[in-house]
């Protein structure tokens, strides 16, 4: 899937950064 916080996506901070980038684009 898109979000795998426990599978190597990284920390919550990185997930937030990805979400923000997705919303910005």
N, CA, C and O atoms as a Maestro MAE file, in Angstrom:
{
 s_m_m2io_version
 :::
 2.0.0
}

f_m_ct {
 s_m_title
 :::
 protein
 m_atom[100] {
  # First column is atom index #
  i_m_mmod_type
  r_m_x_coord
  r_m_y_coord
  r_m_z_coord
  i_m_residue_number
  s_m_chain_name
  s_m_pdb_residue_name
  s_m_pdb_atom_name
  i_m_atomic_number
  :::
  1 25 0.820 -1.227 0.000 1 A "UNK " " N  " 7
  2 3 0.000 0.000 0.000 1 A "UNK " " CA " 6
  3 2 0.851 1.274 0.000 1 A "UNK " " C  " 6
  4 15 2.069 1.232 -0.175 1 A "UNK " " O  " 8
  5 25 0.186 2.378 0.197 2 A "UNK " " N  " 7
  6 3 0.840 3.672 0.143 2 A "UNK " " CA " 6
  7 2 1.598 3.958 1.427 2 A "UNK " " C  " 6
  8 15 2.738 4.420 1.380 2 A "UNK " " O  " 8
  9 25 0.989 3.694 2.565 3 A "UNK " " N  " 7
  10 3 1.625 4.040 3.833 3 A "UNK " " CA " 6
  11 2 2.030 2.798 4.612 3 A "UNK " " C  " 6
  12 15 1.184 2.011 5.038 3 A "UNK " " O  " 8
  13 25 3.316 2.636 4.789 4 A "UNK " " N  " 7
  14 3 3.820 1.515 5.576 4 A "UNK " " CA " 6
  15 2 4.764 2.076 6.630 4 A "UNK " " C  " 6
  16 15 5.982 1.936 6.524 4 A "UNK " " O  " 8
  17 25 4.204 2.701 7.628 5 A "UNK " " N  " 7
  18 3 5.004 3.387 8.638 5 A "UNK " " CA " 6
  19 2 5.959 2.422 9.335 5 A "UNK " " C  " 6
  20 15 7.023 2.829 9.803 5 A "UNK " " O  " 8
  21 25 5.581 1.141 9.405 6 A "UNK " " N  " 7
  22 3 6.412 0.176 10.112 6 A "UNK " " CA " 6
  23 2 7.264 -0.639 9.156 6 A "UNK " " C  " 6
  24 15 7.940 -1.580 9.573 6 A "UNK " " O  " 8
  25 25 7.238 -0.286 7.875 7 A "UNK " " N  " 7
  26 3 7.946 -1.119 6.898 7 A "UNK " " CA " 6
  27 2 9.067 -0.391 6.194 7 A "UNK " " C  " 6
  28 15 9.528 -0.857 5.151 7 A "UNK " " O  " 8
  29 25 9.522 0.724 6.712 8 A "UNK " " N  " 7
  30 3 10.660 1.372 6.085 8 A "UNK " " CA " 6
  31 2 10.333 2.718 5.479 8 A "UNK " " C  " 6
  32 15 11.182 3.325 4.825 8 A "UNK " " O  " 8
  33 25 9.112 3.198 5.684 9 A "UNK " " N  " 7
  34 3 8.781 4.531 5.190 9 A "UNK " " CA " 6
  35 2 9.572 5.543 6.012 9 A "UNK " " C  " 6
  36 15 10.044 6.554 5.491 9 A "UNK " " O  " 8
  37 25 9.704 5.260 7.281 10 A "UNK " " N  " 7
  38 3 10.471 6.139 8.162 10 A "UNK " " CA " 6
  39 2 9.629 6.572 9.345 10 A "UNK " " C  " 6
  40 15 8.716 5.864 9.771 10 A "UNK " " O  " 8
  41 25 9.945 7.735 9.864 11 A "UNK " " N  " 7
  42 3 9.248 8.241 11.031 11 A "UNK " " CA " 6
  43 2 7.977 8.961 10.632 11 A "UNK " " C  " 6
  44 15 7.699 9.156 9.449 11 A "UNK " " O  " 8
  45 25 7.223 9.348 11.621 12 A "UNK " " N  " 7
  46 3 6.001 10.103 11.369 12 A "UNK " " CA " 6
  47 2 6.335 11.396 10.646 12 A "UNK " " C  " 6
  48 15 5.570 11.870 9.806 12 A "UNK " " O  " 8
  49 25 7.470 11.951 10.978 13 A "UNK " " N  " 7
  50 3 7.904 13.201 10.337 13 A "UNK " " CA " 6
  51 2 8.027 13.008 8.836 13 A "UNK " " C  " 6
  52 15 7.616 13.868 8.058 13 A "UNK " " O  " 8
  53 25 8.594 11.877 8.428 14 A "UNK " " N  " 7
  54 3 8.772 11.629 6.999 14 A "UNK " " CA " 6
  55 2 7.433 11.411 6.331 14 A "UNK " " C  " 6
  56 15 7.208 11.871 5.212 14 A "UNK " " O  " 8
  57 25 6.537 10.707 7.020 15 A "UNK " " N  " 7
  58 3 5.201 10.475 6.459 15 A "UNK " " CA " 6
  59 2 4.500 11.812 6.256 15 A "UNK " " C  " 6
  60 15 3.870 12.037 5.223 15 A "UNK " " O  " 8
  61 25 4.612 12.705 7.249 16 A "UNK " " N  " 7
  62 3 3.978 14.015 7.123 16 A "UNK " " CA " 6
  63 2 4.561 14.774 5.949 16 A "UNK " " C  " 6
  64 15 3.834 15.441 5.213 16 A "UNK " " O  " 8
  65 25 5.877 14.674 5.769 17 A "UNK " " N  " 7
  66 3 6.533 15.367 4.668 17 A "UNK " " CA " 6
  67 2 6.003 14.849 3.334 17 A "UNK " " C  " 6
  68 15 5.774 15.619 2.401 17 A "UNK " " O  " 8
  69 25 5.812 13.525 3.258 18 A "UNK " " N  " 7
  70 3 5.289 12.942 2.022 18 A "UNK " " CA " 6
  71 2 3.864 13.401 1.763 18 A "UNK " " C  " 6
  72 15 3.501 13.700 0.626 18 A "UNK " " O  " 8
  73 25 3.062 13.459 2.810 19 A "UNK " " N  " 7
  74 3 1.677 13.910 2.668 19 A "UNK " " CA " 6
  75 2 1.645 15.362 2.221 19 A "UNK " " C  " 6
  76 15 0.883 15.721 1.323 19 A "UNK " " O  " 8
  77 25 2.467 16.194 2.840 20 A "UNK " " N  " 7
  78 3 2.510 17.607 2.478 20 A "UNK " " CA " 6
  79 2 2.942 17.773 1.030 20 A "UNK " " C  " 6
  80 15 2.401 18.611 0.309 20 A "UNK " " O  " 8
  81 25 3.915 16.977 0.603 21 A "UNK " " N  " 7
  82 3 4.398 17.061 -0.769 21 A "UNK " " CA " 6
  83 2 3.298 16.642 -1.739 21 A "UNK " " C  " 6
  84 15 3.142 17.228 -2.810 21 A "UNK " " O  " 8
  85 25 2.542 15.627 -1.350 22 A "UNK " " N  " 7
  86 3 1.462 15.151 -2.208 22 A "UNK " " CA " 6
  87 2 0.371 16.205 -2.328 22 A "UNK " " C  " 6
  88 15 -0.183 16.415 -3.406 22 A "UNK " " O  " 8
  89 25 0.068 16.863 -1.222 23 A "UNK " " N  " 7
  90 3 -0.965 17.890 -1.246 23 A "UNK " " CA " 6
  91 2 -0.500 19.113 -2.016 23 A "UNK " " C  " 6
  92 15 -1.303 19.804 -2.643 23 A "UNK " " O  " 8
  93 25 0.804 19.379 -1.967 24 A "UNK " " N  " 7
  94 3 1.350 20.558 -2.630 24 A "UNK " " CA " 6
  95 2 1.377 20.374 -4.143 24 A "UNK " " C  " 6
  96 15 1.295 21.344 -4.895 24 A "UNK " " O  " 8
  97 25 1.494 19.127 -4.582 25 A "UNK " " N  " 7
  98 3 1.585 18.852 -6.013 25 A "UNK " " CA " 6
  99 2 0.241 18.581 -6.625 25 A "UNK " " C  " 6
  100 15 0.149 18.331 -7.827 25 A "UNK " " O  " 8
  :::
 }
 m_bond[99] {
  # First column is bond index #
  i_m_from
  i_m_to
  i_m_order
  :::
  1 1 2 1
  2 2 3 1
  3 3 4 2
  4 3 5 1
  5 5 6 1
  6 6 7 1
  7 7 8 2
  8 7 9 1
  9 9 10 1
  10 10 11 1
  11 11 12 2
  12 11 13 1
  13 13 14 1
  14 14 15 1
  15 15 16 2
  16 15 17 1
  17 17 18 1
  18 18 19 1
  19 19 20 2
  20 19 21 1
  21 21 22 1
  22 22 23 1
  23 23 24 2
  24 23 25 1
  25 25 26 1
  26 26 27 1
  27 27 28 2
  28 27 29 1
  29 29 30 1
  30 30 31 1
  31 31 32 2
  32 31 33 1
  33 33 34 1
  34 34 35 1
  35 35 36 2
  36 35 37 1
  37 37 38 1
  38 38 39 1
  39 39 40 2
  40 39 41 1
  41 41 42 1
  42 42 43 1
  43 43 44 2
  44 43 45 1
  45 45 46 1
  46 46 47 1
  47 47 48 2
  48 47 49 1
  49 49 50 1
  50 50 51 1
  51 51 52 2
  52 51 53 1
  53 53 54 1
  54 54 55 1
  55 55 56 2
  56 55 57 1
  57 57 58 1
  58 58 59 1
  59 59 60 2
  60 59 61 1
  61 61 62 1
  62 62 63 1
  63 63 64 2
  64 63 65 1
  65 65 66 1
  66 66 67 1
  67 67 68 2
  68 67 69 1
  69 69 70 1
  70 70 71 1
  71 71 72 2
  72 71 73 1
  73 73 74 1
  74 74 75 1
  75 75 76 2
  76 75 77 1
  77 77 78 1
  78 78 79 1
  79 79 80 2
  80 79 81 1
  81 81 82 1
  82 82 83 1
  83 83 84 2
  84 83 85 1
  85 85 86 1
  86 86 87 1
  87 87 88 2
  88 87 89 1
  89 89 90 1
  90 90 91 1
  91 91 92 2
  92 91 93 1
  93 93 94 1
  94 94 95 1
  95 95 96 2
  96 95 97 1
  97 97 98 1
  98 98 99 1
  99 99 100 2
  :::
 }
}
